[in-house]
Amino acid sequence: MSEPALPLSLAVAKDVTEEEYRRAKSQNYLLWGITFFLCTAPALGILLLVGPYLVDTILLGIAAGVVGHLILRQYFKDAAKMSTMRMQRYPELREWKARHLPSP
């Protein structure tokens, strides 16, 4: 019996390995977690030091988060892969393989 043809929408992800996907996903979670704390820590620190009179506290926190995110994105190279189509389609390809291909 022949194997079913791979859908064209999933063909882009056929060369992704499970290890590559897990590494990129974990680095992406780590990147966004650190970015969140880079946004909130300066905002809360400035709020506690200066008081509620400074309206730009949120803007300073967002600016710190954006700058920190851009710097960390250079360090976590695999995290940037999660925004590519091949990584976004990989979970669907994994499900398709589980449904249509026989188990080894």
C-alpha distances in whole Angstrom, upper triangle without the diagonal:
4,7,9,12,15,18,21,24,22,21,25,24,21,24,26,26,27,30,31,31,33,35,36,36,38,40,40,41,44,45,46,47,50,50,51,54,55,56,57,59,62,62,63,65,67,67,69,71,72,72,71,73,70,68,66,65,61,61,62,59,57,58,58,54,53,55,54,50,50,52,49,46,47,47,44,42,38,40,40,36,35,37,34,31,29,30,30,27,25,26,24,21,21,21,18,16,17,16,12,11,11,14,15
4,6,9,12,15,18,20,19,18,22,21,18,21,23,24,25,28,29,28,30,33,33,33,36,38,38,39,42,43,43,45,48,48,49,52,53,53,55,57,59,60,61,63,65,65,67,69,70,70,68,71,68,66,64,62,59,59,60,57,54,55,55,52,51,52,51,47,47,49,46,44,45,45,41,39,36,37,37,33,33,34,31,28,25,27,28,24,23,23,21,18,19,19,16,14,16,15,11,10,11,14,15
4,6,9,12,15,17,15,15,18,18,15,18,20,20,21,25,25,25,27,30,30,30,32,34,34,35,38,39,39,41,44,44,45,48,49,50,51,53,55,56,57,59,61,61,63,65,66,66,65,67,64,62,60,59,55,55,56,53,51,52,52,48,47,49,47,44,44,45,43,40,41,41,38,36,32,33,33,30,29,30,27,24,22,24,24,20,19,20,18,15,15,15,12,10,13,12,8,7,9,12,13
4,6,9,12,14,13,13,17,16,14,18,19,21,21,25,25,24,26,29,29,29,32,34,33,34,37,38,38,40,43,43,43,46,48,48,49,52,54,54,55,58,59,59,61,64,64,64,63,65,62,60,58,57,53,53,54,51,49,50,50,46,45,47,46,42,42,44,42,39,40,40,37,35,32,32,32,28,27,28,26,22,20,22,22,18,18,18,15,13,14,14,10,10,12,11,7,8,11,14,16
4,6,9,12,11,10,14,14,12,16,18,20,21,24,24,23,26,28,28,28,31,32,32,33,36,36,37,39,41,41,42,45,46,46,48,51,52,53,54,56,58,58,60,62,63,63,61,63,61,58,56,55,51,51,52,50,47,48,48,45,43,45,44,40,40,42,40,37,38,39,35,33,30,31,30,26,26,26,23,20,18,20,20,16,16,18,15,12,14,14,11,11,14,13,9,10,13,16,18
4,6,8,7,7,10,11,9,13,14,16,18,21,21,19,22,25,24,24,27,29,28,30,33,33,33,35,38,37,38,41,42,43,45,47,49,49,50,53,54,55,57,59,59,59,58,60,57,54,52,51,48,47,48,46,43,44,44,41,39,41,40,37,37,38,36,33,34,35,32,29,26,27,26,23,22,22,20,16,14,16,16,13,13,14,12,9,12,12,9,9,12,12,9,10,14,16,18
4,5,6,6,10,11,10,14,16,18,19,23,22,20,23,25,24,24,27,29,27,29,32,32,32,34,37,36,37,40,41,41,43,46,47,47,49,51,52,53,55,57,58,57,56,57,55,52,50,49,46,45,47,44,41,42,43,39,38,40,39,35,35,38,36,32,34,35,31,29,26,26,25,22,21,21,18,15,14,16,15,11,12,14,11,9,12,12,9,11,14,13,11,13,17,19,21
4,5,5,8,10,10,14,15,18,20,23,21,20,23,25,23,24,27,28,26,29,32,31,31,34,36,35,36,40,40,40,42,45,46,46,48,50,51,52,54,56,57,56,55,56,54,51,49,48,45,44,45,43,40,41,41,38,36,38,38,34,33,36,34,31,32,33,30,28,25,25,24,20,20,19,16,13,12,15,14,11,13,15,12,11,14,15,12,14,17,17,15,16,20,22,24
4,6,7,9,10,14,14,17,19,22,20,18,21,23,21,21,25,25,23,25,29,28,28,31,33,32,33,36,37,37,39,41,43,43,45,47,48,48,51,53,53,53,51,53,50,47,45,45,41,40,42,39,36,37,38,35,33,35,35,31,31,33,31,28,30,31,28,25,23,22,21,18,17,16,14,10,10,12,11,8,10,12,10,9,13,13,11,14,17,16,15,17,21,23,24
4,5,6,7,10,11,14,15,18,17,15,18,20,19,19,22,23,22,24,27,27,27,29,31,31,32,35,36,36,38,40,42,42,44,46,47,48,50,52,53,53,51,53,50,48,45,45,41,40,42,39,36,37,38,34,33,34,34,30,30,32,30,27,28,29,26,24,21,21,20,17,16,16,13,10,8,10,10,6,7,10,7,6,10,11,9,10,14,14,13,14,18,19,21
4,5,5,9,10,13,16,18,17,16,19,21,19,20,24,24,23,26,28,28,28,31,33,33,34,37,38,38,40,42,44,44,46,48,49,50,52,54,55,55,53,55,52,50,47,46,43,42,43,41,38,39,39,36,34,35,35,31,31,33,31,27,28,29,26,24,21,22,20,17,17,17,14,11,9,12,12,9,9,12,11,8,12,13,11,12,15,16,15,15,18,20,21
4,6,8,9,12,15,17,15,14,17,19,17,18,21,22,20,23,26,25,25,28,30,30,31,34,34,35,37,39,41,41,43,45,46,47,49,51,52,52,51,52,49,47,44,43,40,39,40,38,35,35,36,32,30,32,31,28,27,29,27,24,25,26,23,20,18,18,17,13,14,14,10,7,5,9,10,8,9,12,11,9,13,15,14,14,17,19,18,18,21,22,23
4,6,6,9,11,13,12,10,14,16,14,15,18,19,18,21,23,23,24,26,28,28,29,32,33,33,36,38,39,40,42,43,45,46,48,49,50,51,49,51,48,46,44,42,39,39,39,37,34,35,35,31,30,31,30,27,26,28,26,23,24,24,21,19,16,17,16,12,12,13,10,8,4,7,8,6,5,9,9,7,9,12,12,12,15,17,16,16,19,20,20
4,6,8,11,14,12,12,15,17,16,17,20,21,21,23,26,26,27,29,31,31,33,35,36,37,39,41,42,43,45,47,48,49,51,53,54,54,53,55,52,50,47,46,43,42,43,40,37,38,38,35,33,34,33,30,29,31,29,25,26,27,23,21,18,19,19,15,15,16,13,11,8,10,12,9,8,11,11,8,9,12,11,10,14,16,15,14,17,17,18
4,6,10,12,10,11,14,15,14,16,19,20,20,22,24,24,26,28,30,30,32,34,35,36,38,40,41,42,44,46,47,48,50,52,53,53,52,54,51,49,47,45,42,42,42,39,37,37,37,34,32,33,32,28,28,29,27,24,24,24,21,19,16,18,17,14,15,16,13,12,9,10,13,11,9,13,14,11,12,15,15,13,16,19,18,16,19,19,18
4,7,8,7,7,10,11,11,13,15,16,16,19,21,21,22,25,26,27,28,31,31,33,35,36,38,39,41,42,44,45,47,48,49,50,49,51,48,46,44,42,39,39,39,36,34,34,34,30,29,30,29,25,25,26,24,21,22,21,18,16,13,14,15,11,12,14,11,11,7,7,11,10,7,10,12,10,10,14,14,13,15,18,18,17,19,19,19
4,5,5,6,9,10,11,12,14,16,17,18,20,21,23,24,26,27,29,31,31,33,35,36,38,39,41,42,44,45,47,48,50,50,50,52,49,47,45,43,40,40,40,37,35,35,34,31,30,31,29,26,26,27,24,22,22,22,18,17,13,15,16,13,13,16,14,14,11,10,13,12,9,11,13,11,10,14,15,13,15,18,18,17,19,17,17
4,6,5,6,9,10,10,12,14,15,16,18,20,21,22,24,26,27,29,30,32,33,34,37,38,39,40,42,43,45,46,48,48,48,50,48,46,44,42,39,39,39,36,34,35,34,30,30,31,29,26,26,27,24,22,23,22,18,17,13,15,17,13,13,16,15,15,12,10,13,13,9,10,13,11,9,13,15,13,14,17,18,17,18,16,16
4,5,5,6,9,10,11,12,14,15,16,18,20,21,22,24,26,27,28,30,32,33,35,37,37,39,41,42,43,45,47,47,47,49,46,45,43,40,38,38,37,34,33,33,32,29,29,29,27,24,25,25,21,20,21,19,16,15,11,13,15,13,13,17,16,17,14,12,15,15,12,13,16,15,13,16,18,17,17,21,22,20,21,19,19
4,6,5,6,9,10,11,12,14,15,16,18,20,21,22,24,26,27,28,30,31,33,35,36,37,39,41,42,43,45,46,45,47,44,43,40,39,36,36,35,32,31,31,30,27,26,27,24,21,22,22,19,17,18,16,13,12,8,10,12,9,10,14,13,14,11,9,13,13,11,12,16,14,13,17,19,17,19,22,23,22,23,22,21
4,6,5,6,9,10,10,12,14,15,17,18,20,21,22,25,26,27,29,30,32,33,35,36,38,39,40,42,44,44,43,46,43,41,39,37,34,34,34,31,29,30,29,25,25,26,24,21,21,22,19,17,18,17,14,13,9,10,12,9,8,12,11,12,10,7,10,11,8,9,12,12,11,14,16,16,17,20,21,20,22,21,21
4,5,5,6,8,10,11,12,14,15,16,18,20,21,23,24,26,27,28,31,32,33,34,36,37,39,40,42,42,42,44,42,40,38,36,33,33,33,30,28,29,28,25,25,26,23,20,22,22,18,17,19,17,13,13,10,10,13,11,10,14,14,15,13,10,12,14,11,11,15,15,13,16,18,18,18,21,23,22,23,21,22
4,6,5,6,8,10,11,12,14,15,16,18,20,21,22,24,26,27,29,31,32,33,35,36,37,39,41,41,41,43,40,39,37,34,32,32,31,28,27,28,26,23,23,23,21,18,19,19,16,14,15,14,10,10,7,8,11,10,10,14,14,16,14,11,14,16,13,14,18,17,16,19,21,21,21,25,26,25,27,25,24
4,6,5,6,9,10,10,12,14,15,16,18,20,21,22,24,26,27,29,30,31,33,35,36,37,39,40,39,41,38,37,34,32,30,29,29,26,24,25,24,21,20,21,19,16,16,17,14,12,13,12,9,8,5,5,8,6,6,10,11,13,12,9,11,14,12,13,16,17,16,19,21,21,22,25,26,25,27,26,26
4,5,5,6,9,10,11,12,14,15,17,19,20,21,23,24,26,27,29,30,32,33,34,36,38,38,37,40,37,36,33,31,28,28,28,25,23,25,23,20,20,21,19,16,17,18,15,13,16,15,11,11,8,7,9,9,7,10,12,14,13,9,10,13,11,11,15,16,15,17,20,20,20,23,25,25,27,25,26
4,5,5,6,9,10,11,12,14,15,17,18,20,21,22,25,26,27,28,31,32,33,34,36,36,36,39,36,35,33,30,28,28,28,24,23,24,22,19,20,21,18,15,17,18,14,13,15,14,10,12,9,8,11,11,10,13,15,17,16,13,14,17,15,15,18,19,18,20,23,23,23,26,28,27,29,27,27
4,5,5,6,9,10,10,12,14,15,16,18,20,21,23,25,26,27,29,30,31,33,34,35,35,37,34,33,31,28,26,26,25,22,21,22,20,17,17,18,15,12,14,14,10,10,12,10,6,8,7,5,9,10,9,12,14,17,16,13,15,18,16,17,20,21,20,23,25,25,26,29,30,30,32,30,30
4,5,5,6,8,10,10,12,14,15,17,19,20,22,23,24,26,28,29,30,32,33,34,33,35,32,31,28,27,24,24,23,20,19,20,18,15,15,16,14,11,13,14,10,9,12,11,8,9,8,4,7,9,7,9,12,15,15,12,13,16,15,15,19,20,20,22,24,25,25,28,30,30,32,30,31
4,5,5,6,9,10,11,12,14,15,17,18,21,22,22,24,26,27,28,30,32,32,31,34,31,30,28,25,23,23,23,20,18,20,18,15,16,17,15,12,15,16,12,12,15,14,11,13,11,8,11,12,10,12,15,18,18,14,14,18,17,16,20,21,20,22,25,26,26,28,30,30,32,31,32
4,6,5,6,8,10,11,12,14,16,16,19,20,21,22,24,26,27,28,30,31,31,33,30,29,27,24,22,23,22,19,18,19,17,14,15,16,13,11,14,13,10,10,13,11,9,12,11,9,12,14,12,15,18,20,20,17,18,21,20,20,23,24,23,25,28,28,28,31,33,33,35,33,34
4,6,5,6,9,10,10,12,14,15,17,19,20,21,23,24,26,27,29,29,29,31,28,27,25,23,20,20,19,16,15,16,14,11,12,12,10,7,10,10,7,7,10,9,7,10,10,7,10,12,11,13,16,19,20,16,17,21,20,20,24,25,25,26,29,30,30,33,35,35,37,35,36
4,5,5,6,9,10,10,12,14,16,17,18,20,22,23,24,26,27,27,27,29,26,25,23,20,18,18,18,15,13,15,13,10,11,13,10,8,11,12,10,10,13,13,11,13,13,9,11,14,12,13,16,19,20,17,17,21,21,20,23,25,25,26,29,30,30,32,34,35,37,36,36
4,5,5,7,9,10,11,12,15,16,16,18,20,21,22,24,26,26,26,28,26,25,23,20,18,19,18,14,14,16,14,11,13,14,11,10,14,14,11,12,16,14,13,16,15,12,14,17,15,16,20,22,23,20,20,23,23,22,25,27,26,27,30,31,31,34,36,36,38,36,37
4,5,5,6,9,10,10,13,14,15,16,18,20,21,22,24,25,25,27,24,24,21,19,17,18,16,13,13,14,11,9,11,12,8,8,11,11,9,11,14,12,11,15,15,13,15,18,16,18,21,24,25,22,22,26,25,25,28,30,29,30,33,34,34,37,39,39,41,39,40
4,5,5,6,9,10,11,13,14,16,17,19,20,22,23,23,23,25,22,21,19,16,14,14,13,10,9,11,9,5,8,9,6,5,9,10,8,10,13,13,12,15,16,13,14,17,16,16,20,23,24,21,21,25,25,25,28,30,29,31,34,35,35,37,39,40,42,40,41
4,5,5,6,8,11,11,12,14,16,17,18,20,21,21,21,23,21,20,18,15,13,14,13,10,9,12,10,7,10,12,10,9,13,14,12,14,17,17,16,18,19,15,17,20,18,18,22,25,26,23,22,26,26,25,28,31,30,31,34,35,35,37,40,40,42,41,42
4,5,5,6,8,10,10,12,14,15,16,18,19,20,20,22,20,20,18,15,13,14,13,9,10,12,10,8,11,12,10,10,14,14,13,15,18,17,16,20,20,17,19,22,21,21,25,28,29,26,25,29,29,28,31,33,33,34,37,38,38,40,42,43,45,43,44
4,6,6,7,9,10,11,13,14,16,17,18,19,20,21,19,18,16,13,12,12,10,7,8,9,6,5,9,9,7,8,12,12,11,13,16,15,16,19,20,17,18,22,21,21,25,28,29,26,26,30,30,30,33,35,34,36,38,39,40,42,44,44,46,45,46
4,6,6,7,9,11,11,13,15,16,17,17,17,19,16,15,13,10,8,9,8,4,5,8,6,4,8,10,9,10,13,14,13,15,18,18,18,21,22,19,20,23,22,21,25,28,30,27,26,30,31,30,33,35,35,36,39,40,40,42,44,45,47,46,47
4,6,5,6,8,10,10,12,14,15,15,15,17,15,15,13,10,8,11,10,6,8,11,9,8,12,13,12,13,16,17,16,18,21,21,21,24,25,21,23,26,24,24,28,30,32,29,28,32,32,32,34,37,36,37,40,41,41,43,46,46,48,47,48
4,5,5,6,9,10,11,12,14,15,15,18,16,16,14,11,11,12,10,7,10,12,9,9,13,14,12,14,17,17,16,19,21,21,21,24,25,22,24,27,26,26,30,33,34,31,31,34,35,34,37,39,38,39,42,43,43,45,48,48,50,48,49
4,6,5,6,8,10,10,12,13,14,16,13,14,11,8,9,10,7,5,9,10,7,9,12,12,11,14,17,16,17,19,21,21,22,25,27,24,25,28,27,27,31,34,35,33,32,36,36,36,39,41,41,42,44,46,46,48,50,51,53,51,52
4,5,5,6,9,10,10,11,11,13,10,10,9,5,6,8,6,5,8,10,9,10,13,14,14,16,18,19,19,21,24,24,24,27,28,25,26,29,28,28,31,34,36,33,33,36,37,36,39,41,41,42,45,46,46,48,50,51,53,52,53
4,6,5,6,9,10,10,10,13,11,12,12,8,9,12,10,8,12,14,12,13,16,17,16,18,21,21,21,24,26,26,26,29,30,27,28,31,30,30,34,36,38,35,34,38,38,37,40,42,42,43,46,47,47,49,51,52,54,52,53
4,5,5,6,8,9,11,13,12,14,13,9,11,13,11,9,13,14,12,14,17,17,16,19,21,21,21,24,26,26,26,30,31,28,29,33,32,32,35,38,40,37,36,40,40,40,42,45,44,45,48,49,49,51,54,54,56,54,55
4,5,5,6,7,9,10,8,10,10,6,9,11,9,9,12,13,12,14,17,17,17,20,22,22,22,25,27,27,28,31,33,30,31,34,33,33,36,39,41,38,38,41,42,41,44,46,46,47,50,51,51,53,55,56,58,57,58
4,6,6,5,6,8,7,9,10,6,9,12,10,10,14,15,14,16,19,20,19,22,24,24,25,27,30,30,30,33,34,31,32,35,34,34,37,40,42,39,38,42,43,42,44,47,46,47,50,51,51,53,56,57,58,57,58
4,6,5,8,11,10,13,13,10,13,15,14,13,17,18,17,18,21,22,21,24,26,26,26,29,31,31,31,35,36,33,34,37,36,36,40,42,44,41,40,44,44,43,46,48,48,49,52,53,53,54,57,58,60,58,59
4,6,9,11,10,13,13,11,14,16,14,14,18,18,17,19,22,22,21,24,27,26,27,30,31,31,32,35,37,34,35,39,37,37,41,44,46,43,42,46,46,46,48,51,50,51,54,55,55,57,60,60,62,60,61
4,7,7,7,10,11,9,13,14,13,14,17,18,17,20,22,22,22,25,27,27,28,31,33,33,34,37,38,35,36,40,38,38,42,44,46,44,43,47,47,47,49,52,51,52,55,57,56,58,61,62,64,62,63
4,5,7,10,11,9,13,15,14,15,18,19,19,21,23,24,24,26,29,29,30,32,34,34,35,38,39,36,37,40,39,38,42,45,47,44,43,47,47,46,49,51,51,52,54,56,56,57,60,61,63,62,63
4,6,7,10,9,11,14,14,14,17,18,19,20,23,24,24,26,28,29,30,32,34,35,35,38,39,36,36,40,38,37,41,43,46,43,42,45,46,45,47,50,50,50,53,55,55,56,59,60,62,61,62
4,6,9,9,12,14,14,15,18,19,20,22,23,24,25,27,29,30,31,33,35,36,37,39,41,37,38,41,40,39,42,45,47,45,43,47,48,47,49,52,52,53,55,57,57,58,61,62,65,63,65
4,6,6,9,10,10,12,14,15,16,18,20,21,22,24,26,27,28,30,32,33,34,36,38,34,35,38,37,36,39,42,44,42,41,44,46,45,47,50,50,50,53,55,55,56,59,60,62,61,62
4,5,7,8,10,11,13,14,16,17,19,20,21,23,25,26,27,29,31,32,33,35,36,33,33,36,35,33,37,39,42,40,38,42,43,43,45,47,48,48,51,53,53,54,56,58,60,59,61
4,5,5,6,9,10,10,12,14,15,16,18,20,21,23,24,26,28,29,30,32,33,30,30,33,32,31,34,37,39,37,36,40,41,41,43,45,46,46,49,51,51,52,55,56,58,57,59
4,5,5,6,9,10,11,12,14,16,16,18,20,21,22,24,26,27,28,30,32,29,29,32,31,30,34,36,38,36,35,39,40,39,41,44,44,45,47,49,49,51,53,54,57,55,57
4,5,5,6,9,10,11,12,14,15,16,18,20,21,22,25,26,26,28,29,26,26,29,28,27,30,33,35,33,32,35,36,36,38,41,41,41,44,46,46,47,50,51,53,52,54
4,5,5,6,9,10,10,12,14,15,17,18,20,21,23,25,25,27,29,25,25,28,27,26,29,32,34,32,31,35,36,36,38,40,41,42,44,46,46,48,50,51,54,53,54
4,5,5,6,9,10,11,12,14,15,17,18,20,22,23,24,26,28,25,25,28,27,26,30,33,35,33,32,36,37,37,39,41,42,43,45,47,47,49,51,52,54,53,54
4,5,5,6,9,10,10,12,14,15,16,18,20,21,21,24,25,22,23,26,25,24,28,31,33,30,30,33,34,34,36,39,39,40,42,44,44,46,48,49,51,50,51
4,5,5,6,9,10,10,12,14,15,16,19,20,20,22,24,20,20,24,22,21,25,28,30,28,27,31,32,31,34,36,36,37,40,41,42,44,46,47,49,48,49
4,5,5,6,8,10,11,12,14,15,17,19,20,22,24,21,20,24,23,22,25,28,31,28,28,32,33,33,35,37,38,39,41,43,44,45,47,48,51,50,50
4,6,5,6,8,10,11,12,14,16,17,18,20,22,19,20,23,23,22,26,29,31,28,28,32,33,33,35,37,37,39,41,42,43,45,47,48,50,49,49
4,6,5,6,9,10,10,12,14,15,15,18,19,16,17,20,19,19,22,25,27,25,25,28,29,29,32,34,34,35,38,39,39,41,43,44,46,45,46
4,5,5,6,9,10,10,13,15,15,17,18,16,15,19,18,17,20,23,26,23,23,27,28,28,31,33,33,35,37,38,39,41,43,43,46,45,46
4,5,5,6,9,10,11,13,14,16,19,16,16,19,20,19,22,25,27,25,25,29,30,31,33,35,35,37,39,40,41,43,45,45,48,46,47
4,5,5,6,8,10,11,12,14,17,14,15,18,18,18,21,25,26,24,24,28,28,29,32,33,33,35,38,38,39,42,43,43,46,44,45
4,5,5,6,9,10,10,12,14,11,11,15,15,15,18,21,23,20,21,24,25,25,28,30,30,32,34,35,36,38,40,40,42,41,42
4,6,5,7,9,10,11,14,12,11,15,15,15,17,21,22,20,21,25,25,27,29,30,31,33,35,36,37,39,40,41,43,42,42
4,5,6,7,9,11,14,12,12,16,17,17,19,23,24,22,23,27,27,28,31,32,32,35,37,37,38,41,42,42,44,43,43
4,5,5,6,9,11,10,10,14,15,15,18,22,22,20,21,25,24,25,28,29,29,32,34,34,35,38,39,39,41,40,40
4,5,5,6,9,7,7,11,12,12,14,18,19,17,18,22,22,23,26,27,27,29,31,32,33,35,37,37,39,38,38
4,6,6,9,9,9,12,14,14,16,20,20,19,20,24,23,25,28,28,29,31,33,33,35,37,38,38,40,39,39
4,6,9,9,10,13,15,16,18,21,21,19,21,24,24,25,28,28,28,31,33,33,34,37,38,38,40,38,38
4,6,6,7,10,11,13,15,18,18,16,18,21,20,21,24,25,25,27,29,29,30,33,35,34,36,34,34
4,6,6,8,10,12,13,16,16,14,16,19,18,20,23,23,23,26,28,28,29,32,33,32,35,33,33
4,5,5,8,10,11,14,13,11,13,16,15,17,20,20,20,23,24,24,26,29,29,29,31,30,29
4,5,6,8,10,13,13,10,12,16,15,16,19,20,20,22,24,25,26,28,30,30,32,31,31
4,5,6,8,11,12,10,12,15,15,17,19,20,21,23,25,25,27,29,30,30,33,32,32
4,5,5,9,8,7,9,12,12,14,16,17,17,20,21,22,24,26,27,27,29,29,29
4,5,8,8,5,7,10,10,12,14,15,16,18,20,20,22,24,25,26,28,27,28
4,7,9,7,7,11,12,13,15,16,18,20,21,22,24,26,27,27,30,30,31
4,6,6,6,9,10,13,14,15,16,19,19,20,23,24,25,25,28,28,29
4,5,5,6,9,11,11,12,14,16,16,18,20,22,22,23,26,26,27
4,6,5,6,10,10,10,12,15,15,15,18,20,20,20,23,23,24
4,5,5,8,10,10,11,14,15,16,17,19,20,20,23,23,24
4,6,7,8,10,11,13,14,16,17,19,20,21,24,24,25
4,6,5,6,9,10,11,12,14,16,16,17,21,21,23
4,5,5,6,9,10,10,12,14,15,15,18,18,19
4,5,5,6,9,10,11,13,14,15,18,17,19
4,5,5,6,9,10,11,12,14,17,17,19
4,5,5,6,9,10,10,11,14,15,17
4,5,5,6,9,10,10,13,12,14
4,5,5,6,9,10,12,13,15
4,5,5,6,8,11,12,15
4,5,5,5,8,9,11
4,6,6,8,8,11
4,6,8,10,13
4,7,9,12
4,6,9
4,6
4
